[in-house]
Amino acid sequence: MRRLSRLRPSPAMVVALTALFVALGGSAYALSITGASIVNGTVRGADIKNGSLTGKDVKRDGIGGVSVKESRLGPVPFAEALSHAAVVGSLGQSVRTRGVTSVARTDVGRYQVIFDRDVRGCFYNATVGDVSAVGPPGGQVTVGSLASSPNGVAVRTTNSAGDLSSRPFHLLVSC
């Protein structure tokens, strides 16, 4: 009897062996302990607690196709900059716009473009450009904030000599 008591492991040894067994068993054993079911080596959606996975937990290109409902996706961050643009004809007519509420030619070579949001802290980029497939006319364009509206951009076009002249232009506002 004394011989058998010498072979019995101590409580510390039992805890150490249990920890070693769980560590070597891996995540599959841990899932089975928590009550999750593993079928064909895969984890089902019901096995995962809501909010417990992050982007690092998902294999690259592991989710897609039918799994993603595109209608539930919101706007892409920083892609909003592409939603504020205008192509304006030389008479001040709006040809193609995005995020624009109005366009007007206020005088020869002077235009104002009003957007659907405050654009004072944004970047303005404009170029003289034809509204169709015809080559653009010569000239220059300058832009700035419109003093009378936080949503507006003032555009001024000139001919090649630098005199005010109505020219068609393309305007991009990046916020």
Residue pairs with C-beta under 8 A, 6 or more apart in sequence:
9 17
22 29
22 30
22 33
28 38
28 41
31 38
31 43
31 47
32 38
36 43
36 47
37 44
37 47
38 47
80 175
81 173
81 174
81 175
82 98
83 98
83 99
84 98
84 99
84 100
84 115
84 117
84 119
84 122
84 172
84 173
84 174
84 175
85 96
85 97
85 98
85 99
85 100
85 170
85 171
85 172
85 173
86 94
86 96
86 97
86 98
86 100
86 103
86 113
86 170
86 171
87 94
87 95
87 96
87 97
87 129
87 131
87 168
87 169
87 170
87 171
88 94
88 95
88 103
88 111
88 113
88 131
88 155
88 168
88 169
88 170
88 171
89 95
89 131
89 168
90 166
90 167
90 168
91 105
91 166
92 103
92 104
92 105
92 111
92 166
93 103
94 100
94 102
94 103
95 131
95 168
96 131
97 103
99 115
99 116
99 117
99 173
100 113
100 114
100 115
100 116
101 114
101 115
101 116
101 151
102 113
102 114
103 111
103 112
103 113
103 114
104 111
104 112
105 111
105 166
106 112
107 164
108 164
108 165
108 166
109 156
109 157
109 158
109 164
109 165
109 166
109 167
110 154
110 155
110 156
110 164
111 154
111 155
111 156
111 157
111 169
112 146
112 149
112 152
112 153
112 154
112 155
113 152
113 153
113 155
113 171
114 146
114 149
114 151
114 152
115 151
115 152
115 153
115 173
116 151
117 151
117 175
118 150
118 151
119 145
119 150
119 151
119 152
119 153
119 173
119 175
120 145
120 150
121 175
122 173
122 174
122 175
123 173
123 174
123 175
124 143
124 144
124 153
124 171
124 172
124 173
125 143
125 171
125 172
125 173
125 174
126 141
126 142
126 143
126 155
126 169
126 170
126 171
126 172
127 136
127 141
127 169
127 170
128 136
128 137
128 138
128 139
128 140
128 141
128 157
128 167
128 168
128 169
129 136
129 168
129 169
129 170
130 136
130 137
130 168
131 168
136 168
137 167
137 168
138 159
138 160
139 157
139 158
139 159
139 160
139 165
139 167
140 157
140 158
140 160
140 162
141 155
141 156
141 157
141 158
141 167
141 169
142 155
142 156
142 158
143 153
143 154
143 155
143 156
143 171
144 153
144 154
145 152
145 153
145 154
146 152
146 153
146 154
147 154
153 171
153 173
155 169
155 171
156 164
157 164
157 165
157 166
157 167
157 169
158 164
158 165
158 167
159 165
159 167
